[in-house]
C-alpha cells in the first residue's frame, strides 16, 4: 500500500513539473515536442499508478473484511487488521491460501459471518 501511494505521488509530481515546463515554453520547436512526449509518458504513468492505487484499495477493503470476519478474538482482529493495512497483497495471498474462511468470505457466503449475542448476523 505504501509503495503504490509513493509511486502515485511521485508520478503526480513529475507530471506537474513537466506540465509547468510545457506551459512556460513559448516557442514550439523540437525541444517542446520532446517535452510534450515526456509529458505524455508521465501522464500515462500517472494513469497507471492511479489504476494500481484503486485496485489496491479494493483489495484492502476485502483484506479488512477477511480480517474481521475470520478472526475470533478481539486482539486477533486488531492484529489481522493492522497486518491487512500494512501488508495488503501478501496478507491477501496468505489468508486466501492458508485459511478456510477467506475464500468463503470472498464468495459471499453468509454462514462464515460471526453471530452477535442477540443472534443477528453482521453485514
N, C-alpha and C positions, 0 to 999 in steps of 0.2 A: 504494500500500500504506500509506504513512504517513498519507494523508488519510483513508482508511477507518478505520484504527485510531484516529486522533484523534477522528473522528466517533463511533465506538463508545464511546470513553472519555467524551466529553462527554455523550452521551445517558445513559450509565450514571450519571454524577454527577448530572445533572438529575433522573433518575428517583428516585435515592436521596434527594435533598433533598425532593422532593415527597412521598415516602412517609413521611419523618420528620415533615414538617409535618402530614400527614394523621393520623398516629398521635398526635401531641401535641394535636390538636384534640379537645376533649371534647364540645362541643355540636355537633350536626349541624344546620346551618341552610343557607341559600342559599350562604353563603361556603364551607362544607365541600363542597357539591355542585359548586361551580365548581372547588374544589381537586381533587375526585375526577375531574372531567372533564380537568383539566390532567394529573393522574396517568395517566389513560388515554391521553392524547395522548403523553406521554413514554414510556409503556410500549410503545406501538405504534412510536414512533420508535426505541426501543431494539431492538425485534424486527427492524425493517427494517435497522438498521445491523448487527445480528448476522448476518442473512442475507447482506448485502453482503460482510462480512468473510469469511464462509465461502466465498462464491463467488470472492472474490479469492484466497483461499488455494488453492483448487482450480486456478485459472488460474496461480498462482505455481508449483505443482507441475509443470504442463505446460510452463511457460516455462523452468524449470530443466532439465527433461528435454530440451527442444529445444536449449537452450544447450549441454548436454553432448554430445548425440548428433550435432548438426550442425556442431560445431566440430572443427577438425583438430589444431591445436597446443595445447599446454598453456596458453600465455599467452592465446591466443584464447578458450579455455574459461573461464579466470578472468575475463576482461573481459566475456564474454557472461553469465556467472552474476551478476556484480555489476550489470550493466545489467538483467537479468531481475528481480533482487530490488528494486532501487531504482525502476525504471520498469516495473512488471509489465504493465499494459494496453497502453501504447504499444509495448513490446518485442514482445508477442504479435502485435499488429496488423502491425507492420513485418516481423516474421520470417515470418508466415504469407503475406503478400503478396509479399515480396521474395526469399525463398529457396525452392528446390525441395524441400529436405529437410524443412522444418517440416510441411507438410501430410501427408507420408508418415509422419512420427513420430506425428502426431495420429491418423492412420488405424490405426496399429499395425502397419505393415509392418516386418518384421524385417530386410529387406535393407538398410535405411538405417543399421542399428546397426553401429558400427565393430567390427572384429575385434581380439582380443588377439593377443599374439605367438604363443601356442600354439593359435591358430585356434578359440578358444571365443568364443561370442557373449555380449555384455554385455546383461544384462536391465535 
